[in-house]
Amino acid sequence: MPNQIEIHACVFGGRFIVSFEPRSIAWPSLEFRTHAEALSCANARHKAHGWPVIDKTGGERG
């Protein structure tokens, strides 16, 4: 079971990745076009499961 949610900037294409750590087949990473979409997803999972959200984008927005 994941114990935290991470938001990363994707190296290619300016997208954002939401991953669940530790990684698991049951909880695949999700890709979003904007930081706002990724953050919205991460916050919804946080509300549902209580896992902390770690934004590793360095304040990057798209």
Distance bins in CASP14 RR format, pairs under 12 A and 6 or more apart:
PFRMAT RR
TARGET T0000
AUTHOR 0000-0000-0000
RMODE 2
METHOD distances of the structure
MODEL  1
1 20 0 0 0 0 1 0 0 0 0 0 0
1 21 0 0 0 0 0 1 0 0 0 0 0
1 22 0 0 0 0 1 0 0 0 0 0 0
1 23 0 0 0 0 0 1 0 0 0 0 0
1 24 1 0 0 1 0 0 0 0 0 0 0
1 26 0 0 0 0 1 0 0 0 0 0 0
1 27 0 0 0 0 1 0 0 0 0 0 0
1 49 0 0 0 0 1 0 0 0 0 0 0
1 50 0 0 0 0 0 1 0 0 0 0 0
1 51 0 0 0 0 1 0 0 0 0 0 0
2 18 0 0 0 0 0 1 0 0 0 0 0
2 19 0 0 0 0 1 0 0 0 0 0 0
2 20 1 1 0 0 0 0 0 0 0 0 0
2 21 1 0 0 1 0 0 0 0 0 0 0
2 22 1 0 0 1 0 0 0 0 0 0 0
2 23 0 0 0 0 1 0 0 0 0 0 0
2 24 1 0 0 1 0 0 0 0 0 0 0
2 25 0 0 0 0 0 1 0 0 0 0 0
2 26 0 0 0 0 1 0 0 0 0 0 0
2 27 1 0 1 0 0 0 0 0 0 0 0
2 28 0 0 0 0 0 1 0 0 0 0 0
2 29 0 0 0 0 0 1 0 0 0 0 0
2 42 0 0 0 0 0 1 0 0 0 0 0
2 45 0 0 0 0 1 0 0 0 0 0 0
2 46 0 0 0 0 0 1 0 0 0 0 0
2 48 0 0 0 0 0 1 0 0 0 0 0
2 49 1 0 0 1 0 0 0 0 0 0 0
2 50 0 0 0 0 0 1 0 0 0 0 0
2 51 1 0 1 0 0 0 0 0 0 0 0
2 52 0 0 0 0 0 1 0 0 0 0 0
2 53 0 0 0 0 0 1 0 0 0 0 0
2 54 0 0 0 0 0 1 0 0 0 0 0
3 20 0 0 0 0 1 0 0 0 0 0 0
3 21 1 0 0 1 0 0 0 0 0 0 0
3 22 1 0 0 1 0 0 0 0 0 0 0
3 23 0 0 0 0 0 1 0 0 0 0 0
3 24 0 0 0 0 0 1 0 0 0 0 0
3 27 0 0 0 0 0 1 0 0 0 0 0
3 46 0 0 0 0 0 1 0 0 0 0 0
3 49 0 0 0 0 1 0 0 0 0 0 0
3 50 0 0 0 0 1 0 0 0 0 0 0
3 51 1 0 0 1 0 0 0 0 0 0 0
3 52 0 0 0 0 1 0 0 0 0 0 0
3 53 0 0 0 0 0 1 0 0 0 0 0
3 54 0 0 0 0 0 1 0 0 0 0 0
4 18 0 0 0 0 0 1 0 0 0 0 0
4 19 0 0 0 0 1 0 0 0 0 0 0
4 20 1 0 0 1 0 0 0 0 0 0 0
4 21 1 0 1 0 0 0 0 0 0 0 0
4 22 0 0 0 0 1 0 0 0 0 0 0
4 23 0 0 0 0 0 1 0 0 0 0 0
4 27 0 0 0 0 0 1 0 0 0 0 0
4 42 0 0 0 0 1 0 0 0 0 0 0
4 45 0 0 0 0 0 1 0 0 0 0 0
4 46 0 0 0 0 1 0 0 0 0 0 0
4 49 0 0 0 0 0 1 0 0 0 0 0
4 50 0 0 0 0 1 0 0 0 0 0 0
4 51 1 0 1 0 0 0 0 0 0 0 0
4 52 1 0 1 0 0 0 0 0 0 0 0
4 53 1 0 0 1 0 0 0 0 0 0 0
4 54 1 0 1 0 0 0 0 0 0 0 0
4 55 0 0 0 0 0 1 0 0 0 0 0
4 56 0 0 0 0 0 1 0 0 0 0 0
5 17 0 0 0 0 0 1 0 0 0 0 0
5 18 1 0 0 1 0 0 0 0 0 0 0
5 19 1 0 0 1 0 0 0 0 0 0 0
5 20 1 0 1 0 0 0 0 0 0 0 0
5 21 1 0 0 1 0 0 0 0 0 0 0
5 22 0 0 0 0 0 1 0 0 0 0 0
5 23 0 0 0 0 0 1 0 0 0 0 0
5 27 0 0 0 0 1 0 0 0 0 0 0
5 29 0 0 0 0 0 1 0 0 0 0 0
5 30 0 0 0 0 1 0 0 0 0 0 0
5 38 0 0 0 0 1 0 0 0 0 0 0
5 39 0 0 0 0 0 1 0 0 0 0 0
5 40 0 0 0 0 0 1 0 0 0 0 0
5 41 0 0 0 0 1 0 0 0 0 0 0
5 42 1 0 1 0 0 0 0 0 0 0 0
5 43 0 0 0 0 1 0 0 0 0 0 0
5 44 0 0 0 0 1 0 0 0 0 0 0
5 45 1 0 1 0 0 0 0 0 0 0 0
5 46 1 0 0 1 0 0 0 0 0 0 0
5 47 0 0 0 0 0 1 0 0 0 0 0
5 48 0 0 0 0 0 1 0 0 0 0 0
5 49 0 0 0 0 1 0 0 0 0 0 0
5 50 0 0 0 0 1 0 0 0 0 0 0
5 51 1 0 1 0 0 0 0 0 0 0 0
5 52 1 0 0 1 0 0 0 0 0 0 0
5 53 1 0 1 0 0 0 0 0 0 0 0
5 54 1 0 0 1 0 0 0 0 0 0 0
5 55 0 0 0 0 1 0 0 0 0 0 0
5 56 0 0 0 0 0 1 0 0 0 0 0
6 16 0 0 0 0 0 1 0 0 0 0 0
6 17 0 0 0 0 1 0 0 0 0 0 0
6 18 1 0 0 1 0 0 0 0 0 0 0
6 19 1 0 1 0 0 0 0 0 0 0 0
6 20 1 0 0 1 0 0 0 0 0 0 0
6 21 1 0 1 0 0 0 0 0 0 0 0
6 22 0 0 0 0 0 1 0 0 0 0 0
6 23 0 0 0 0 1 0 0 0 0 0 0
6 27 0 0 0 0 0 1 0 0 0 0 0
6 29 0 0 0 0 1 0 0 0 0 0 0
6 30 0 0 0 0 0 1 0 0 0 0 0
6 38 0 0 0 0 0 1 0 0 0 0 0
6 39 0 0 0 0 0 1 0 0 0 0 0
6 41 0 0 0 0 0 1 0 0 0 0 0
6 42 0 0 0 0 1 0 0 0 0 0 0
6 45 0 0 0 0 0 1 0 0 0 0 0
6 46 0 0 0 0 0 1 0 0 0 0 0
6 51 0 0 0 0 1 0 0 0 0 0 0
6 52 0 0 0 0 1 0 0 0 0 0 0
6 53 1 0 0 1 0 0 0 0 0 0 0
6 54 1 0 1 0 0 0 0 0 0 0 0
6 55 1 0 0 1 0 0 0 0 0 0 0
6 56 1 0 1 0 0 0 0 0 0 0 0
6 57 0 0 0 0 1 0 0 0 0 0 0
7 15 0 0 0 0 0 1 0 0 0 0 0
7 16 1 0 0 1 0 0 0 0 0 0 0
7 17 1 0 0 1 0 0 0 0 0 0 0
7 18 1 0 1 0 0 0 0 0 0 0 0
7 19 0 0 0 0 1 0 0 0 0 0 0
7 20 0 0 0 0 0 1 0 0 0 0 0
7 21 0 0 0 0 0 1 0 0 0 0 0
7 29 0 0 0 0 0 1 0 0 0 0 0
7 30 0 0 0 0 0 1 0 0 0 0 0
7 31 0 0 0 0 0 1 0 0 0 0 0
7 32 0 0 0 0 1 0 0 0 0 0 0
7 34 0 0 0 0 0 1 0 0 0 0 0
7 35 1 0 0 1 0 0 0 0 0 0 0
7 36 0 0 0 0 0 1 0 0 0 0 0
7 37 0 0 0 0 0 1 0 0 0 0 0
7 38 1 0 1 0 0 0 0 0 0 0 0
7 39 1 0 0 1 0 0 0 0 0 0 0
7 40 0 0 0 0 0 1 0 0 0 0 0
7 41 0 0 0 0 1 0 0 0 0 0 0
7 42 1 0 1 0 0 0 0 0 0 0 0
7 43 0 0 0 0 0 1 0 0 0 0 0
7 45 0 0 0 0 0 1 0 0 0 0 0
7 46 0 0 0 0 0 1 0 0 0 0 0
7 52 0 0 0 0 0 1 0 0 0 0 0
7 53 1 0 0 1 0 0 0 0 0 0 0
7 54 1 0 0 1 0 0 0 0 0 0 0
7 55 1 0 1 0 0 0 0 0 0 0 0
7 56 1 0 0 1 0 0 0 0 0 0 0
7 57 1 0 1 0 0 0 0 0 0 0 0
7 58 0 0 0 0 1 0 0 0 0 0 0
7 59 0 0 0 0 1 0 0 0 0 0 0
7 60 0 0 0 0 1 0 0 0 0 0 0
7 61 0 0 0 0 0 1 0 0 0 0 0
7 62 0 0 0 0 0 1 0 0 0 0 0
8 14 0 0 0 0 0 1 0 0 0 0 0
8 15 0 0 0 0 1 0 0 0 0 0 0
8 16 1 0 0 1 0 0 0 0 0 0 0
8 17 1 0 1 0 0 0 0 0 0 0 0
8 18 0 0 0 0 1 0 0 0 0 0 0
8 19 1 0 0 1 0 0 0 0 0 0 0
8 20 0 0 0 0 0 1 0 0 0 0 0
8 21 0 0 0 0 0 1 0 0 0 0 0
8 29 0 0 0 0 1 0 0 0 0 0 0
8 30 0 0 0 0 0 1 0 0 0 0 0
8 31 0 0 0 0 0 1 0 0 0 0 0
8 32 0 0 0 0 0 1 0 0 0 0 0
8 35 0 0 0 0 0 1 0 0 0 0 0
8 38 0 0 0 0 1 0 0 0 0 0 0
8 42 0 0 0 0 0 1 0 0 0 0 0
8 54 0 0 0 0 1 0 0 0 0 0 0
8 55 0 0 0 0 1 0 0 0 0 0 0
8 56 1 0 1 0 0 0 0 0 0 0 0
8 57 1 0 0 1 0 0 0 0 0 0 0
8 58 0 0 0 0 1 0 0 0 0 0 0
8 59 0 0 0 0 0 1 0 0 0 0 0
8 60 0 0 0 0 1 0 0 0 0 0 0
9 15 1 0 0 1 0 0 0 0 0 0 0
9 16 1 0 0 1 0 0 0 0 0 0 0
9 17 1 0 0 1 0 0 0 0 0 0 0
9 18 0 0 0 0 0 1 0 0 0 0 0
9 31 0 0 0 0 0 1 0 0 0 0 0
9 32 0 0 0 0 0 1 0 0 0 0 0
9 34 0 0 0 0 0 1 0 0 0 0 0
9 35 0 0 0 0 1 0 0 0 0 0 0
9 38 0 0 0 0 1 0 0 0 0 0 0
9 55 0 0 0 0 1 0 0 0 0 0 0
9 56 1 0 0 1 0 0 0 0 0 0 0
9 57 1 0 1 0 0 0 0 0 0 0 0
9 58 1 0 0 1 0 0 0 0 0 0 0
9 59 0 0 0 0 1 0 0 0 0 0 0
9 60 1 0 1 0 0 0 0 0 0 0 0
9 61 0 0 0 0 1 0 0 0 0 0 0
9 62 0 0 0 0 1 0 0 0 0 0 0
10 16 1 0 0 1 0 0 0 0 0 0 0
10 17 1 0 1 0 0 0 0 0 0 0 0
10 18 0 0 0 0 0 1 0 0 0 0 0
10 19 0 0 0 0 0 1 0 0 0 0 0
10 29 0 0 0 0 1 0 0 0 0 0 0
10 30 0 0 0 0 0 1 0 0 0 0 0
10 31 1 0 0 1 0 0 0 0 0 0 0
10 32 0 0 0 0 1 0 0 0 0 0 0
10 33 0 0 0 0 1 0 0 0 0 0 0
10 34 0 0 0 0 0 1 0 0 0 0 0
10 35 0 0 0 0 0 1 0 0 0 0 0
10 38 0 0 0 0 1 0 0 0 0 0 0
10 56 0 0 0 0 0 1 0 0 0 0 0
10 57 0 0 0 0 1 0 0 0 0 0 0
10 60 0 0 0 0 0 1 0 0 0 0 0
10 62 0 0 0 0 0 1 0 0 0 0 0
11 17 0 0 0 0 1 0 0 0 0 0 0
11 31 0 0 0 0 0 1 0 0 0 0 0
12 31 0 0 0 0 0 1 0 0 0 0 0
13 31 0 0 0 0 0 1 0 0 0 0 0
13 32 0 0 0 0 0 1 0 0 0 0 0
13 33 0 0 0 0 1 0 0 0 0 0 0
13 34 0 0 0 0 0 1 0 0 0 0 0
13 62 0 0 0 0 0 1 0 0 0 0 0
14 31 0 0 0 0 0 1 0 0 0 0 0
14 32 0 0 0 0 0 1 0 0 0 0 0
14 33 0 0 0 0 1 0 0 0 0 0 0
14 34 0 0 0 0 1 0 0 0 0 0 0
14 35 0 0 0 0 1 0 0 0 0 0 0
14 38 0 0 0 0 0 1 0 0 0 0 0
14 57 0 0 0 0 0 1 0 0 0 0 0
14 60 0 0 0 0 1 0 0 0 0 0 0
14 61 0 0 0 0 0 1 0 0 0 0 0
14 62 1 0 0 1 0 0 0 0 0 0 0
15 29 0 0 0 0 0 1 0 0 0 0 0
15 30 0 0 0 0 0 1 0 0 0 0 0
15 31 1 0 1 0 0 0 0 0 0 0 0
15 32 1 0 0 1 0 0 0 0 0 0 0
15 33 1 0 1 0 0 0 0 0 0 0 0
15 34 0 0 0 0 1 0 0 0 0 0 0
15 35 0 0 0 0 1 0 0 0 0 0 0
15 37 0 0 0 0 1 0 0 0 0 0 0
15 38 0 0 0 0 1 0 0 0 0 0 0
15 57 0 0 0 0 0 1 0 0 0 0 0
15 60 0 0 0 0 0 1 0 0 0 0 0
15 62 0 0 0 0 1 0 0 0 0 0 0
16 29 0 0 0 0 0 1 0 0 0 0 0
16 30 0 0 0 0 1 0 0 0 0 0 0
16 31 1 0 0 1 0 0 0 0 0 0 0
16 32 1 0 1 0 0 0 0 0 0 0 0
16 33 1 0 0 1 0 0 0 0 0 0 0
16 34 1 0 0 1 0 0 0 0 0 0 0
16 35 1 0 1 0 0 0 0 0 0 0 0
16 36 0 0 0 0 1 0 0 0 0 0 0
16 37 1 0 0 1 0 0 0 0 0 0 0
16 38 1 1 0 0 0 0 0 0 0 0 0
16 39 0 0 0 0 1 0 0 0 0 0 0
16 40 0 0 0 0 0 1 0 0 0 0 0
16 41 0 0 0 0 1 0 0 0 0 0 0
16 42 0 0 0 0 1 0 0 0 0 0 0
16 55 0 0 0 0 1 0 0 0 0 0 0
16 56 0 0 0 0 0 1 0 0 0 0 0
16 57 1 0 0 1 0 0 0 0 0 0 0
16 58 0 0 0 0 0 1 0 0 0 0 0
16 59 0 0 0 0 0 1 0 0 0 0 0
16 60 0 0 0 0 1 0 0 0 0 0 0
16 61 0 0 0 0 1 0 0 0 0 0 0
16 62 1 0 0 1 0 0 0 0 0 0 0
17 23 0 0 0 0 0 1 0 0 0 0 0
17 28 0 0 0 0 0 1 0 0 0 0 0
17 29 1 0 1 0 0 0 0 0 0 0 0
17 30 1 0 0 1 0 0 0 0 0 0 0
17 31 1 0 1 0 0 0 0 0 0 0 0
17 32 1 0 0 1 0 0 0 0 0 0 0
17 33 0 0 0 0 0 1 0 0 0 0 0
17 35 0 0 0 0 0 1 0 0 0 0 0
17 37 0 0 0 0 0 1 0 0 0 0 0
17 38 1 0 0 1 0 0 0 0 0 0 0
17 41 0 0 0 0 0 1 0 0 0 0 0
17 42 0 0 0 0 0 1 0 0 0 0 0
17 55 0 0 0 0 0 1 0 0 0 0 0
17 56 0 0 0 0 1 0 0 0 0 0 0
17 57 0 0 0 0 1 0 0 0 0 0 0
18 27 0 0 0 0 1 0 0 0 0 0 0
18 28 0 0 0 0 1 0 0 0 0 0 0
18 29 1 0 0 1 0 0 0 0 0 0 0
18 30 1 0 1 0 0 0 0 0 0 0 0
18 31 1 0 0 1 0 0 0 0 0 0 0
18 32 1 0 0 1 0 0 0 0 0 0 0
18 34 0 0 0 0 0 1 0 0 0 0 0
18 35 0 0 0 0 0 1 0 0 0 0 0
18 37 0 0 0 0 1 0 0 0 0 0 0
18 38 1 0 1 0 0 0 0 0 0 0 0
18 39 0 0 0 0 1 0 0 0 0 0 0
18 40 0 0 0 0 1 0 0 0 0 0 0
18 41 1 0 1 0 0 0 0 0 0 0 0
18 42 1 0 1 0 0 0 0 0 0 0 0
18 43 0 0 0 0 0 1 0 0 0 0 0
18 44 0 0 0 0 0 1 0 0 0 0 0
18 45 1 0 0 1 0 0 0 0 0 0 0
18 46 0 0 0 0 0 1 0 0 0 0 0
18 51 0 0 0 0 0 1 0 0 0 0 0
18 53 0 0 0 0 1 0 0 0 0 0 0
18 54 0 0 0 0 0 1 0 0 0 0 0
18 55 0 0 0 0 0 1 0 0 0 0 0
18 56 0 0 0 0 0 1 0 0 0 0 0
18 57 0 0 0 0 0 1 0 0 0 0 0
19 27 0 0 0 0 1 0 0 0 0 0 0
19 28 0 0 0 0 1 0 0 0 0 0 0
19 29 1 0 1 0 0 0 0 0 0 0 0
19 30 1 0 0 1 0 0 0 0 0 0 0
19 31 0 0 0 0 1 0 0 0 0 0 0
19 32 0 0 0 0 0 1 0 0 0 0 0
19 38 0 0 0 0 0 1 0 0 0 0 0
19 41 0 0 0 0 0 1 0 0 0 0 0
19 42 0 0 0 0 1 0 0 0 0 0 0
19 45 0 0 0 0 0 1 0 0 0 0 0
19 51 0 0 0 0 0 1 0 0 0 0 0
19 53 0 0 0 0 0 1 0 0 0 0 0
19 54 0 0 0 0 1 0 0 0 0 0 0
19 55 0 0 0 0 0 1 0 0 0 0 0
19 56 0 0 0 0 1 0 0 0 0 0 0
20 26 0 0 0 0 1 0 0 0 0 0 0
20 27 1 1 0 0 0 0 0 0 0 0 0
20 28 0 0 0 0 1 0 0 0 0 0 0
20 29 1 0 0 1 0 0 0 0 0 0 0
20 30 0 0 0 0 1 0 0 0 0 0 0
20 41 0 0 0 0 0 1 0 0 0 0 0
20 42 0 0 0 0 1 0 0 0 0 0 0
20 45 1 0 0 1 0 0 0 0 0 0 0
20 46 0 0 0 0 0 1 0 0 0 0 0
20 49 0 0 0 0 1 0 0 0 0 0 0
20 51 1 0 0 1 0 0 0 0 0 0 0
20 52 0 0 0 0 0 1 0 0 0 0 0
20 53 0 0 0 0 0 1 0 0 0 0 0
20 54 0 0 0 0 0 1 0 0 0 0 0
21 27 0 0 0 0 1 0 0 0 0 0 0
21 29 0 0 0 0 0 1 0 0 0 0 0
21 42 0 0 0 0 0 1 0 0 0 0 0
21 51 0 0 0 0 1 0 0 0 0 0 0
21 52 0 0 0 0 0 1 0 0 0 0 0
21 53 0 0 0 0 0 1 0 0 0 0 0
21 54 0 0 0 0 1 0 0 0 0 0 0
21 56 0 0 0 0 0 1 0 0 0 0 0
22 51 0 0 0 0 0 1 0 0 0 0 0
23 29 1 0 0 1 0 0 0 0 0 0 0
27 45 0 0 0 0 1 0 0 0 0 0 0
27 49 0 0 0 0 1 0 0 0 0 0 0
27 51 0 0 0 0 1 0 0 0 0 0 0
29 38 0 0 0 0 0 1 0 0 0 0 0
29 41 0 0 0 0 0 1 0 0 0 0 0
29 42 0 0 0 0 0 1 0 0 0 0 0
30 37 0 0 0 0 1 0 0 0 0 0 0
30 38 1 0 0 1 0 0 0 0 0 0 0
30 39 0 0 0 0 0 1 0 0 0 0 0
30 40 0 0 0 0 0 1 0 0 0 0 0
30 41 1 0 0 1 0 0 0 0 0 0 0
30 42 0 0 0 0 1 0 0 0 0 0 0
30 44 0 0 0 0 0 1 0 0 0 0 0
30 45 0 0 0 0 1 0 0 0 0 0 0
31 37 0 0 0 0 1 0 0 0 0 0 0
31 38 0 0 0 0 1 0 0 0 0 0 0
31 41 0 0 0 0 0 1 0 0 0 0 0
32 38 1 0 1 0 0 0 0 0 0 0 0
32 39 0 0 0 0 1 0 0 0 0 0 0
32 40 0 0 0 0 1 0 0 0 0 0 0
32 41 1 0 0 1 0 0 0 0 0 0 0
32 42 0 0 0 0 1 0 0 0 0 0 0
32 57 0 0 0 0 0 1 0 0 0 0 0
32 62 0 0 0 0 1 0 0 0 0 0 0
33 40 0 0 0 0 0 1 0 0 0 0 0
33 41 0 0 0 0 0 1 0 0 0 0 0
33 62 0 0 0 0 1 0 0 0 0 0 0
34 40 0 0 0 0 1 0 0 0 0 0 0
34 41 0 0 0 0 0 1 0 0 0 0 0
34 57 0 0 0 0 0 1 0 0 0 0 0
34 60 0 0 0 0 0 1 0 0 0 0 0
34 61 1 0 0 1 0 0 0 0 0 0 0
34 62 1 0 1 0 0 0 0 0 0 0 0
35 41 0 0 0 0 0 1 0 0 0 0 0
35 42 0 0 0 0 0 1 0 0 0 0 0
35 55 0 0 0 0 1 0 0 0 0 0 0
35 56 0 0 0 0 0 1 0 0 0 0 0
35 57 1 0 0 1 0 0 0 0 0 0 0
35 58 0 0 0 0 0 1 0 0 0 0 0
35 59 1 0 0 1 0 0 0 0 0 0 0
35 60 1 0 0 1 0 0 0 0 0 0 0
35 61 1 0 1 0 0 0 0 0 0 0 0
35 62 1 0 1 0 0 0 0 0 0 0 0
36 42 0 0 0 0 0 1 0 0 0 0 0
36 43 0 0 0 0 0 1 0 0 0 0 0
36 55 0 0 0 0 0 1 0 0 0 0 0
36 57 0 0 0 0 0 1 0 0 0 0 0
36 60 0 0 0 0 0 1 0 0 0 0 0
36 61 1 0 0 1 0 0 0 0 0 0 0
36 62 1 0 0 1 0 0 0 0 0 0 0
37 43 0 0 0 0 0 1 0 0 0 0 0
37 44 0 0 0 0 0 1 0 0 0 0 0
37 61 0 0 0 0 0 1 0 0 0 0 0
37 62 0 0 0 0 1 0 0 0 0 0 0
38 44 0 0 0 0 0 1 0 0 0 0 0
38 45 0 0 0 0 0 1 0 0 0 0 0
38 53 0 0 0 0 1 0 0 0 0 0 0
38 55 0 0 0 0 1 0 0 0 0 0 0
38 56 0 0 0 0 0 1 0 0 0 0 0
38 57 0 0 0 0 1 0 0 0 0 0 0
38 59 0 0 0 0 0 1 0 0 0 0 0
38 60 0 0 0 0 0 1 0 0 0 0 0
38 61 0 0 0 0 0 1 0 0 0 0 0
38 62 0 0 0 0 1 0 0 0 0 0 0
39 45 0 0 0 0 0 1 0 0 0 0 0
39 46 0 0 0 0 0 1 0 0 0 0 0
39 53 1 0 0 1 0 0 0 0 0 0 0
39 54 0 0 0 0 0 1 0 0 0 0 0
39 55 1 0 0 1 0 0 0 0 0 0 0
39 57 0 0 0 0 1 0 0 0 0 0 0
39 59 0 0 0 0 0 1 0 0 0 0 0
39 60 0 0 0 0 0 1 0 0 0 0 0
39 61 0 0 0 0 1 0 0 0 0 0 0
39 62 0 0 0 0 0 1 0 0 0 0 0
40 46 0 0 0 0 0 1 0 0 0 0 0
40 47 0 0 0 0 0 1 0 0 0 0 0
40 53 0 0 0 0 0 1 0 0 0 0 0
41 47 0 0 0 0 0 1 0 0 0 0 0
41 48 0 0 0 0 0 1 0 0 0 0 0
41 53 0 0 0 0 1 0 0 0 0 0 0
42 48 0 0 0 0 0 1 0 0 0 0 0
42 49 0 0 0 0 0 1 0 0 0 0 0
42 50 0 0 0 0 0 1 0 0 0 0 0
42 51 0 0 0 0 1 0 0 0 0 0 0
42 52 0 0 0 0 1 0 0 0 0 0 0
42 53 1 0 1 0 0 0 0 0 0 0 0
42 54 0 0 0 0 1 0 0 0 0 0 0
42 55 1 0 0 1 0 0 0 0 0 0 0
42 56 0 0 0 0 0 1 0 0 0 0 0
42 57 0 0 0 0 0 1 0 0 0 0 0
43 49 0 0 0 0 0 1 0 0 0 0 0
43 50 0 0 0 0 0 1 0 0 0 0 0
43 51 0 0 0 0 0 1 0 0 0 0 0
43 52 0 0 0 0 0 1 0 0 0 0 0
43 53 1 0 0 1 0 0 0 0 0 0 0
43 55 0 0 0 0 0 1 0 0 0 0 0
44 50 0 0 0 0 0 1 0 0 0 0 0
44 51 0 0 0 0 0 1 0 0 0 0 0
44 53 0 0 0 0 0 1 0 0 0 0 0
45 51 1 0 0 1 0 0 0 0 0 0 0
45 52 0 0 0 0 0 1 0 0 0 0 0
45 53 1 0 0 1 0 0 0 0 0 0 0
46 52 1 0 0 1 0 0 0 0 0 0 0
46 53 1 0 1 0 0 0 0 0 0 0 0
46 54 0 0 0 0 0 1 0 0 0 0 0
46 55 0 0 0 0 0 1 0 0 0 0 0
47 53 0 0 0 0 0 1 0 0 0 0 0
55 61 0 0 0 0 0 1 0 0 0 0 0
END
